[in-house]
Amino acid sequence: TEYHNYTAQSEQVVWFWKVLSEFSQEQRAWFLQFATGTSRVPVEGFKGLVGMRGPQKFSLHRAYGGDRLPSAHTCFNQVDLPDYPSEEVLREKLLQAVSEGHEGFGFA
């Protein structure tokens, strides 16, 4: 994993991996779909992820605005994660983002 304006020791990153580890298998599949465009991990694991320019590591980028949902750039296997003030807020916002993304888009 690559980090941009975060480190592996940043509070939000530690919370992110903890929250993701507590997701059900179905929620993890939703997260993979949200972040990479596919709900399945490549046979080679995360090192086998392919992006728009070929092999592309998963990356977490700091985003600003603690009221925003995380966003994803599936062509780059990138998640923009706001610097939330607590693990609980991160859990709520991440679950909302992957759940809404899983449900897809509709037209009224």
Number of C-alpha atoms within 10 A of each C-alpha: 12 13 16 11 9 17 15 13 9 13 15 21 21 13 18 17 11 13 17 16 11 11 15 10 11 10 17 18 18 25 24 18 20 25 26 23 17 15 17 13 15 12 9 8 9 13 14 14 19 18 18 10 8 11 13 19 17 20 17 24 21 19 19 13 12 16 11 14 20 25 19 24 15 19 15 21 24 23 21 18 25 22 22 22 11 12 17 12 14 23 19 12 20 21 21 14 19 24 15 13 17 16 9 8 7 5 3 2
